[in-house]
Amino acid sequence: MCSVVESLASVGPQVWFGDRGRVVGVSNSTDFYRPVRETDVRSVATPVHRGRLQQVWVVEIRDDQDELVARGQVRLQNLPADPAT
């Protein structure tokens, strides 16, 4: 679950920041609410804050009954390609 949170909360912010530079993770916290066995899960990454220098994204992972399985929050630093911006 942590790798799903890390992946989604890295791709989304980089796509949003685009050619302005790159993003790097600063903190990552994942909480687990229920076990899952052989079932499909759905993960959604949502921006909480997208600023000039930092972003915060939340990722929720739900099972096929739409029960919350895990939730993670990742804070990222935006590294502008042109440091003057």
N, C-alpha and C positions, 0 to 999 in steps of 0.2 A: 504494500500500500504506500509506503514511503517513497518508493521509486516512481509510482504513478503521480503522486503529489509533486515531487521534484521535477518530473518531466513536463507535466502540464503547466506548472508554474514557472517554467523556464522558456518554453516555446511561446506561450501567449505573450509574455512581456517583450520578448525579442521581436516578435512580429509587430507588436504595437510600436516599439521604439524604432524599428526599421533601420534605415541607413543613417540615422543620426548617431549611431555608435553601437555599443553592445551593453549587455546587462550581466551582472554577476550576483549570485546569491549571497545574502548577508546572514539571514537566519531562516530556519526551517523547523516547524513544529507540527507533528502529526498526532492526533488523538484517535484511538481505536474504540469503537462503541459496541461492536458485536462481531463474532466470528463468522466467517463465510467458508463454505465448503464448495463443492462443485456447483457453481452457479454463475450466471452472468452478472457483471457489475457495470454500472454506468458512472462515469466521472465527468464532472463539470468544473471548469476553472472560471472564476469570476473576479474581475479587478475590484478591489476595495479602494485603492488610491493609485493614481498614475500621475506622478508629479515630474518636475523637471529633473530631479536628481534621484528620486526613489520611487519604487512601486511596491504595493502590497497586494497579493492575490490569495484568494481562498479557494481550495479545491474540496469538493464534497464527493464522496464515493458512496453509491447506493446500490443495494442488491436488486434482484428481479421483483421483489415485493415493494420496492421504493423505500425500504428502510435504510436509514443512515448507518453505514458500516464504519466509515472513517472520515475525518475532516482534518485538513492541513492548512496551515498558513505559511506563506513564504514572503519574506521581505527581500527586495532586490535593489541594488545600486545601479543607476544608469551611468554608464561611462561614455560621455559624448566623444565623438570622433574628433571634434574641434573643441578642446577644453575651454575656449573662450565663450562657448554658447551655454 
